[in-house]
């Protein structure tokens, strides 16, 4: 049997929905704290990359909630679009801008944090009161909506949520869908225009770069590598010149200082020439 | 389990996101908090869709995702271009129109 979309959707429909089952309750109470803690972590973490990863956690747990609420299509789109594309873009821009851009802790407006906290708490209480007041007696569930009916009103077997959404999307919402494509193209163009940088000065050729290098008057060629003619090729071992002296240029200044500080300054005689093993000649 | 719990969770996430927008000053973090608010609204939409037994809520959430993706692309491009000229991603520094 070929494994196509229809069989996949049928398998999804066959797996009974979690609607109101203890499994759903368990999933909710496991992932809801994870979700809230990750959201708090995102707001309060100093490191921006950690914040982005926390946001990824929130988005993944939301995908789990979508799957538990009979919305498998949205669960997949959530993982692909949000966790895949959007988080990727966020991390990309973070790396572009520099991860270590520290945020100043000084309050620009006095009492802003306190005011924000009070406003947030008030807003939360307002939302909670609204939800409590709303007369949500029972939920209908999506068992019926997640099916596709033919013209006689019979349920087409094996066509679940994805087909039902496709049917709505390409009939009633077809115009919105088309407009969305225009929006995406506009956004892509806009991003290209915004991120584009004009070159104001002519590009420096290889010749220009070479001229600049010799104009400074310092060492024009690459510096000698450490320990090239010595017995070790460790970074702190200076290279031996053909006349037996050590080349100071071959050791980075910082390592040189460290070496002298630790009293390990090998003498040229100690380094010497490579020992000739018996029988090798 | 009543689906109302999902609405409470959505409210909590939305509030955390708005708190982040108010408290943080790194433009990227502010942007991530806006994304969190959009996600919280999506969760509410999916839950309403389930409560009413109607897929229109899921379609709405789908369109929110598409628009959010477009918004992220343009917003991050703006942040990058602001960072290029001002050498800072802090929303406090972008005050050229002030004086």
Interface residues (C-beta under 8 A of the other chain):
Chain A: X19 X20 X24 X25 X28 X32 X35 X36 X39 X40 X42 X43 X48 X51 X52 X55 X58 X59 X62 X65 X66 X69 X70 X71 X73 X74 X77 X78 X81 X82 X85 X86 X89 X90 X93 X94 X96 X97 X101 X103 X104 X108 X112 X113 X116 X117 X119 X120 X123 X124 X127 X128 X131 X136 X139 X140 X141 X142 X144 X145 X146 X161 X164 X165 X168 X169 X173 X176 X180 X183 X184 X186 X187 X188 X190 X191 X194 X195 X197
Chain B: X1 X2 X3 X4 X5 X6 X7 X8 X9 X11 X12 X13 X14 X15 X16 X17 X18 X19 X20 X22 X23 X24 X25 X26 X28 X29 X31 X32 X33 X35 X36 X39 X42 X43 X46 X47 X49 X50 X51 X52 X53 X54 X55 X56 X58 X59 X61 X62 X63 X65 X66 X67 X68 X69 X70 X71 X72 X73 X74 X76 X77 X78 X79 X80 X81 X83 X84 X88 X89 X90 X92
